């Protein structure tokens, strides 16, 4: 009988990760977002919304020394995230909170963070494909508990003036992304599109937006994934993914 947890080693980051075999699995989105996120001297305090296994802050800790607060509503995932933080000896840098992000005002003062990042739910709650998924997966991937507008509203509350919001989303929702960001006085500073093959449209888009500051938009080189003719923009991403998948150890 398969055990409920599996342990992975991520050699490119020198990190380890426990995943629940019945929960939402880490995907390429986490690696893409952690590499797209810009670490610089202005990066003082980070809030991650919807941490899941805490994979993104754990990856960020490889190159970032800033304090990271993460929020997760699912208690089972909070327990797992805390185990992963401790497993990587990151308890002093990463703190995992368990509460509904819509109640952020009870936990953090306004403008507490210089950066907010997230891999937010991006399927609409009415998406038929998500109806067959487990409850945990629906919470992680679909707008079951909060929609994109509420995500941006919470981010606006949390960020300092000129703070940076970084996230990944489905590219077909780009119009909604731009209009919602503008409504809450965010302005896009960087975009990078992700493709699963050399032909056809982009599947995902990485977005960086600044609160209350109009800036020129920089479009990064396209990222190609899962294609025989892939020209990967990220260094050793392919080897990283294969190492992640092939180093599974039952615990």
C-alpha positions in Angstrom: 0.0 0.0 0.0 1.4 3.4 -1.0 2.3 5.7 1.9 0.5 9.0 2.1 3.8 11.1 1.8 6.8 11.2 -0.5 10.1 12.9 0.0 11.9 14.6 -2.8 15.3 16.1 -3.2 15.8 19.2 -5.4 19.5 19.2 -6.2 19.7 22.4 -8.1 18.5 24.3 -5.0 19.9 21.9 -2.4 16.4 21.7 -0.8 14.1 18.8 0.2 10.3 18.6 -0.1 7.6 16.4 1.4 4.5 16.0 -0.7 1.2 14.4 0.1 0.3 11.8 -2.5 -3.4 12.6 -2.3 -3.0 16.4 -2.3 -2.3 19.0 -5.0 1.1 18.3 -6.5 3.9 20.8 -7.1 4.0 21.8 -10.7 6.3 23.7 -13.0 4.5 26.9 -12.0 6.4 27.0 -8.7 9.8 26.8 -10.3 8.8 29.3 -12.9 7.5 31.8 -10.4 10.5 31.4 -8.0 12.9 32.2 -10.9 10.8 35.0 -12.3 10.7 36.7 -8.9 13.3 39.5 -8.7 15.5 39.5 -5.5 17.2 42.8 -4.9 18.0 45.3 -2.1 14.4 46.6 -2.1 13.2 43.1 -1.1 12.8 43.5 2.6 9.6 41.7 3.6 7.7 39.1 1.5 4.1 37.8 1.8 3.2 34.6 -0.1 -0.6 34.0 -0.5 -1.6 30.3 -0.7 1.7 28.5 0.2 0.5 24.9 -0.2 3.6 22.8 0.6 5.7 26.0 1.0 7.7 25.1 -2.1 8.0 28.6 -3.5 9.5 30.3 -0.3 11.7 27.2 0.1 13.0 27.7 -3.5 13.4 31.5 -2.9 15.4 30.9 0.2 18.2 29.6 -2.0 18.9 33.2 -3.3 16.9 35.4 -0.9 17.6 36.1 2.8 14.5 38.3 3.4 11.9 37.2 5.9 8.9 35.4 4.3 5.4 35.2 5.7 3.2 32.6 4.0 -0.5 32.1 4.4 -2.5 28.9 3.8 -6.2 28.2 4.7 -6.1 24.4 4.5 -4.9 23.0 7.9 -3.5 19.8 6.4 -1.3 21.8 4.0 -0.2 24.1 6.8 1.1 21.1 8.7 2.9 19.9 5.7 4.3 23.3 4.9 5.7 23.7 8.4 7.3 20.3 8.2 9.0 21.3 4.9 10.3 24.6 6.4 11.7 22.7 9.4 13.2 20.0 7.1 15.2 22.6 5.3 16.2 24.4 8.5 14.4 27.6 7.5 12.2 28.3 10.5 14.0 31.6 11.2 13.3 32.9 7.7 9.9 31.4 6.8 6.8 31.6 8.9 3.7 29.7 7.9 0.3 31.1 9.0 -3.0 29.4 9.0 -5.9 31.7 8.2 -8.3 32.9 5.5 -6.4 35.5 3.5 -9.6 37.6 3.3 -9.1 38.2 7.0 -5.7 39.6 6.6 -6.6 42.8 8.5 -6.8 40.7 11.7 -3.2 39.5 11.3 -1.2 42.2 9.5 -1.3 46.0 9.4 -1.8 47.7 6.1 1.4 48.2 3.9 3.4 45.6 5.9 5.3 44.1 3.0 7.5 45.3 0.2 6.7 42.2 -1.9 3.7 39.9 -2.4 3.8 36.8 -4.5 1.4 34.0 -5.3 0.5 31.1 -7.6 -3.2 31.9 -7.1 -6.2 29.8 -8.1 -6.9 30.6 -11.8 -9.8 28.5 -12.9 -13.3 29.9 -12.4 -15.3 28.1 -9.8 -17.8 27.0 -12.5 -15.1 25.2 -14.5 -16.5 21.7 -15.2 -13.1 20.1 -15.2 -12.6 21.2 -11.6 -15.8 19.7 -10.3 -14.3 16.2 -10.4 -11.1 17.2 -8.5 -10.6 16.6 -4.8 -11.5 19.4 -2.4 -7.9 20.3 -1.8 -7.1 20.5 -5.5 -10.2 22.7 -6.1 -9.1 25.1 -3.4 -5.6 25.3 -4.9 -6.6 25.6 -8.5 -10.0 27.2 -8.8 -11.6 30.3 -7.4 -13.6 28.4 -4.8 -12.8 30.5 -1.8 -11.7 33.8 -3.4 -11.5 35.2 -6.9 -8.8 37.2 -8.7 -10.3 40.6 -7.8 -10.1 39.7 -4.1 -6.6 38.5 -4.5 -5.5 41.8 -6.0 -7.5 43.7 -3.3 -5.7 41.8 -0.5 -2.3 42.4 -2.2 -3.0 46.1 -2.4 -3.8 46.1 1.4 -0.6 44.2 2.2 1.9 46.1 0.0 3.7 49.3 0.7 3.5 52.1 -1.8 5.6 51.1 -4.8 5.6 47.5 -3.5 5.9 44.7 -6.0 3.3 42.0 -6.8 4.5 38.9 -8.6 2.3 36.0 -9.7 1.6 33.4 -12.5 -1.8 33.0 -14.2 -3.4 31.6 -17.3 -2.6 33.7 -20.3 -6.2 33.7 -21.7 -7.2 35.8 -18.7 -4.7 38.6 -19.5 -7.5 41.2 -20.2 -9.0 40.5 -16.8 -5.6 40.6 -15.2 -4.8 44.0 -16.6 -8.2 45.6 -15.9 -8.2 44.3 -12.3 -4.7 45.5 -11.7 -5.5 48.9 -13.0 -8.7 49.1 -10.9 -6.5 48.7 -7.7 -3.8 51.1 -9.0 -1.3 48.4 -10.0 0.8 48.9 -13.1 2.5 46.0 -14.9 6.3 46.3 -15.1 7.2 42.8 -16.5 5.5 40.0 -18.4 6.8 36.7 -19.6 4.8 34.1 -21.5 5.1 30.3 -21.0 4.4 27.9 -23.9 4.0 24.1 -23.8 5.2 23.8 -27.4 6.8 25.8 -30.2 3.5 26.2 -32.1 0.3 27.5 -30.7 -0.5 30.2 -28.1 0.9 30.8 -24.6 -0.6 28.8 -21.8 0.6 30.8 -18.8 1.9 34.3 -18.1 4.2 35.5 -15.4 3.3 39.0 -14.1 5.2 41.6 -12.1 3.2 44.7 -11.1 4.0 47.8 -9.0 1.5 49.4 -6.6 0.9 53.1 -7.5 3.8 53.5 -9.9 3.4 53.8 -13.7 6.4 52.2 -15.5 7.3 50.8 -18.9 6.4 47.2 -19.4 9.3 44.8 -20.1 8.4 41.6 -22.0 10.8 38.7 -21.2 11.9 36.1 -23.7 9.3 33.3 -24.1 9.7 30.1 -22.1 9.0 26.8 -23.8 8.2 23.7 -21.8 7.4 20.0 -22.6 8.4 20.1 -26.2 10.9 18.0 -28.2 12.1 21.3 -29.7 12.1 23.2 -26.5 14.4 26.1 -26.1 14.2 26.5 -22.4 14.9 30.0 -21.1 15.6 28.9 -17.5 19.0 27.4 -16.8 18.9 23.7 -16.0 15.1 23.7 -15.6 14.7 20.4 -17.5 17.3 18.6 -15.5 15.8 20.1 -12.3 12.4 18.8 -13.1 13.7 15.3 -14.0 15.7 15.2 -10.8 12.7 16.3 -8.8 10.5 13.5 -10.3 13.1 10.7 -10.2 14.4 11.2 -6.7 11.2 10.1 -5.0 11.7 8.3 -1.7 8.8 6.9 0.3 8.7 7.9 4.0 
